[in-house]
Amino acid sequence: MSWLMTVALGGAAGVMNAALTGDLRLLPRVIRTTLDRIEAVQVGLIGNVVIGGLASIACVVAIAGAACLTSPAGGLAQLETAGAAVFIGFAAARLCTSQSDTRLLRRAVCKASEAPAAHPDVVTALETARPLAIYRTANELMPRTRFR
């Protein structure tokens, strides 16, 4: 199996992660909760592909050595390498999106605990929403004051 195929399989696993997490924006996005504080970074589709591809090639080379990428091996060895590349690429991309989602959810809980009681329909909708939507909804629960 070539190094290019290993990177491509890891990148494909990154695409799978982006689809499963709903992070299909092409470019990364920085989420700020205040003017000076970055709360989370969503890596987007390109970020998932890059993370998956780099992690798969790094781990396959570290575990099996560079010889497995250059020497023609049997079908079973290539299948094992392909499986490892997909698994490692998916796990690495998932780890990055999981960390971002965890930070957003923690911030959403803090915002929601500061807000007055929410309507039951809003609470029900939060149970199944994605992390960024939860954060935005919790942020909107805060009463807004206008200073003139």
N, C-alpha and C positions, 0 to 999 in steps of 0.2 A: 504494500500500500504506500502510495506516495505521500509526501508531506502536504501537498496541495489538497489531496483527497481528505486527509485528516482535518485540515483547517476547514474545508468545505462542510464536512459532517458536523464539526463543532459549531460552525456558523448556522447550519440548518437547525441544530438543537437550540441555538439562541433565538431563532425565529419562532420555534415551537413555544419557547418560554414567553416571548413577547405576546404571542397570540393567546396563551393561557392566562396571562396576567392582565391582558387588555392594554398593554403598553405599546400600541402600534404606531405611535407618533414616529416619524422618520428620524428626527434629531432629538438629542437629549434636552431635558427641561429642568431648570433650577427652580425650586419652589422656596420662596422666601415667606416667612411668617411675620417678620418685621423688616424694617428697611435695611438693617445691617446684619441680619442673621439668616444664614442659609439653613433651612430645616431639612431638606431632602433634595436628592437629585434623581430624577427618573431618566434612565439611560436611553430609552427609546429603542427603536428597531435596529438602528445602526450600532448602537452601544451593545445590545444583546448579541448581535452577530460577531462583533469584534471580541467581546469577552468570551463567548463560546468558542470561537476559533482559536484564540490565543491560549486559552486554558487547555483545550484538547491537545494542541500540539505540544505544549509544555509538559503536560502530564504523561502523554504517550511516550515522548522522548525520555523523560525522567524515569519512567517505569520500565519500558521495554528497550530503551536505548535507540540511538539513531540508526542502528543496523536494521531495525524492523521497518523503517520508512524507506530504506534504499534497496534492500535485498528482496528479490522476489521470493515470497514465502508461499506455503500451501494455502488452499482455500480456507481452512479452518483458522489459521493464524490471521489471515486478512479479515475474516469475519469477526474474530475476537478484537482486533485492533479497531475496526469500524464501530463495534459496539461500545468499546471503551471511549472512543472519541465522542460519540453521541452522548453517552451518559455523563462524561466529564464536562462537556460543553453545556449541557442542560443544567447540571448541578451548579456550575460556576455562575451562569447567567441568572439562575434562580436565586442564588445567594445574594447577588447584588440587588435584584428587585425586591427581595424579601427584607433586606435591611432598610431600603427606602420606604417601603410600606409600613414597617414597624415604626419608624420615626414619624411618619405622617399620622399613624393611628394614635400614637402617644400624644402628639400635639392636639389632635382632634378631641381626645378625652379631656385634656386640660381645658380646651375651649368650651366644650360642652358642660364641664363642671362649673364654669364661671357664668354660664348663661342661665336665664330663668327657665322654668319648666317648658319643655317643648310639647307640641301637639302630639298625641299618640300616633297619628299617621306618619309624622316625621320620624319618630322613633322606630316604627315598623320598617320604613324605607331604609333607615340606616343599617338595619340588620343584614341586608343583602347587597348593599352598595359597595363599590370599589373604594379603596383607601383615600384616593384624592377627592372623590365625591363626598365621603364622610367628613373629611377635613373642611371642605367648602361649606357643607351644610351646617356643621358645628360653628363655623366662623360666622355664618349668616344668622345664627340664633342670638348672637350678641346684640343687645340694643345699641342703636347708633345715636349718638348725641351730636348736635350741631352747635358749634361755637360761632357766634357772629360778633 
